[in-house]
Amino acid sequence: MVNRKQLIYKKVGQKVLTLCSQYIDLDSKDVYILSTGNYFNLEVLPNCEFKGILNLSRLNDSRRVNKFLELLNTKLVNGGVFIGCVETYAIRRNRLLEKYVFPFNYLVYSFDTIFHRILPKLSITQRVYFYLTKGKGRMLSRAEMFGRLYSCGFEILNQLESNNKLYYVARKIDEPVYDLHPTYGPLIKLRRVGKNGEIFKVFKLRTMYPYAEYLQDYVFKHNELDEGGKFKDDFRVSPLGRFLRKFWIDELPMFWNLFKGDMKLIGVRPLSKHYFNLYTSEVQDLRTKVKPGLIPPFYADMPKTLDQIILSEKKYLELYAKNPITTDIKYFFKIFTNILFRGARSK
């Protein structure tokens, strides 16, 4: 009889074996172990029969990552656990920079980023990329990988970095959303709560990794809020995204929403449903009576916590309800005074 634990130990080591043993019974017939990125190897398995599935092959080598995860979801019982691994963007960067001497290491890293991260994301180069690579070695950030898992009906329970890979433990909690048209380009459209509670699409430049929008609840549970009400050390934001946010470059496309009449110049920012639900019912009611704004009262009061932000917005909304034009003019000059002379910036 094959000793599963010995095989896993030889392939991935004691740390990963210990992680797996904490969440699944490796000796159970209800646990399936494989090492592949090909979703065809899952199709022969019966649906909803396994309490755990362990895949020792990194998902960077899967031609269709979401198809693999969606199919895997159907093989697990509700609450079933999937343990897999990925070579993240950060791990790959460190591996390449350490493998080659300076300055050739940065040349190799730059070429690798263009070839394995950018080409598979562009519609005009996708077919050529997958023809040449067969899907092997694509670059995935931690945010994108976790976002894909959440979009496919899983939640993250634990993670461990070992063997130049990130091992993750995910539990099936829902059915996949089957996102047939994920966006990878620089221009994105975000669903936000607007006037009368209606959902509309806000145009922005991408500052987060693909699929990061599925991680809002995960980040809310695991990250503390920084000053200004945003998440501290938000791993969903890319290095370029941090630069764009600092100088509000990512918000330039929102002027289209202004021209369309979805938003006004001064006003509370449009929120996702998740953030909107964090507000009190009183402030929610005040928010949905007016159009959201491009420039928020945040820069007039500079609140530091979420509670202070909510109070700041409540004060603005109550003043606006009494004197709309006067209130926006006063806030306009106060906001730009803070930006020009007090260094108010976004994060």
PyMOL commands that set and color helices and strands:
alter all, ss='L'
color gray80, all
select helices_A, chain A and resi 4-12+14-23+40-43+59-61+65-75+89-99+104-121+126-133+142-151+195-197+212-222+239-246+249-251+254-260+273-276+281-287+298-301+306-322+324-341
alter helices_A, ss='H'
color red, helices_A
select strands_A, chain A and resi 31-34+50-58+76-86+154-162+165-172+187-193+199-205+264-266+293-295
alter strands_A, ss='S'
color yellow, strands_A
deselect
rebuild
show_as cartoon
